[in-house]
């Protein structure tokens, strides 16, 4: 049996960017990927605009949960992708790490959310190639 690649997407509140990335990774990675997201200061909720813009393209992230690192099922991942939180993101062991420097769309309207969604979607596709 082939082991799934474990990917962790990290942003500060785990309410927008990392949730969107987790949704894309689950869709594009299929049964080859175990995707998770977490936040250094988890808000406990997924931003309704993130849910809305993902639903527009047929990906439902409303069942995902905003969580802190202590709620993750693993303490080591194959890939860790931070969304630009730099010093706020704690250290997690991983084979590879990436920092995507994606602007937080919180409070910036649906058009900006769509732009961020599309940027994250393209990066996740590229990551999983």
C-alpha positions in Angstrom: 0.0 0.0 0.0 1.3 3.4 -0.9 1.4 6.0 1.9 -0.4 9.2 1.2 1.5 12.5 1.1 0.7 14.5 4.3 0.4 18.2 3.6 -0.2 21.0 6.1 -1.3 24.5 5.1 -0.7 27.2 7.7 -1.9 30.7 8.1 -2.6 32.8 11.2 -6.3 32.4 11.9 -6.9 29.2 9.8 -10.1 30.8 8.5 -9.4 31.8 4.8 -6.2 31.0 2.9 -5.1 27.7 4.5 -8.8 26.5 4.4 -9.0 27.3 0.7 -5.7 25.5 0.1 -6.8 22.5 2.1 -10.0 22.3 0.0 -8.0 22.4 -3.3 -5.5 19.8 -2.1 -8.3 17.4 -1.2 -9.9 17.9 -4.6 -6.8 17.8 -6.7 -4.8 15.3 -4.6 -7.6 12.7 -4.5 -6.6 9.5 -2.7 -2.8 10.3 -2.9 -3.0 13.2 -0.4 -3.9 13.8 3.2 -4.5 17.6 3.4 -4.8 19.5 6.7 -4.8 23.2 7.7 -4.1 24.9 10.9 -3.5 28.4 12.4 -1.0 29.9 14.8 -3.9 31.9 16.4 -6.9 29.9 15.1 -10.1 31.9 15.0 -12.3 28.8 15.4 -14.4 29.6 12.4 -14.1 29.5 8.6 -14.7 32.8 6.9 -18.1 32.8 5.2 -16.6 34.5 2.1 -14.0 31.7 1.8 -16.8 29.1 1.9 -18.8 31.2 -0.7 -16.0 31.6 -3.2 -15.0 27.9 -3.0 -18.7 26.9 -3.4 -18.8 29.0 -6.6 -16.3 26.5 -8.2 -17.8 23.4 -6.8 -15.7 22.8 -3.7 -17.4 22.7 -0.4 -15.2 23.6 2.6 -18.0 24.2 5.0 -17.4 20.9 6.7 -13.7 21.7 7.5 -12.8 23.1 10.9 -10.6 26.0 11.9 -8.1 24.6 14.3 -4.8 25.1 16.2 -1.7 22.9 15.9 -2.6 20.9 19.0 -5.6 19.6 17.2 -3.7 18.1 14.2 -3.5 14.3 14.0 0.2 14.3 13.2 3.3 16.2 14.4 5.3 15.6 11.2 4.3 16.3 7.6 5.8 15.6 4.2 5.0 19.2 3.0 4.3 22.3 5.0 3.0 25.4 3.1 2.7 28.7 5.0 0.7 31.5 3.5 3.0 34.3 4.5 2.7 34.2 8.3 6.5 34.0 8.7 7.6 34.4 12.3 4.1 33.8 13.6 4.2 30.2 12.3 5.7 27.7 14.6 8.3 25.1 13.6 6.9 21.8 12.4 9.1 18.9 11.1 8.6 18.4 7.4 10.5 17.0 4.4 9.9 20.2 2.4 8.6 23.7 3.4 7.2 26.4 1.2 6.1 30.0 2.0 3.6 31.3 -0.6 3.3 35.0 0.6 -0.4 35.3 -0.2 -2.2 38.4 1.0 -5.0 37.8 3.6 -8.3 38.4 1.9 -10.2 38.9 5.2 -12.5 42.0 5.0 -11.5 42.8 1.4 -14.6 41.7 -0.4 -15.6 38.8 -2.7 -13.6 40.0 -5.7 -10.4 39.9 -3.7 -11.3 36.6 -2.2 -11.8 35.2 -5.8 -8.4 36.5 -6.8 -6.8 34.8 -3.7 -8.8 31.6 -4.3 -7.5 31.4 -7.9 -3.9 32.1 -6.9 -4.0 29.4 -4.2 -5.7 26.9 -6.6 -3.0 27.4 -9.2 -0.2 27.0 -6.6 -1.8 23.8 -5.2 -2.1 22.3 -8.7 1.6 23.1 -9.2 2.6 21.7 -5.8 0.8 18.4 -6.5 2.4 17.8 -10.0 
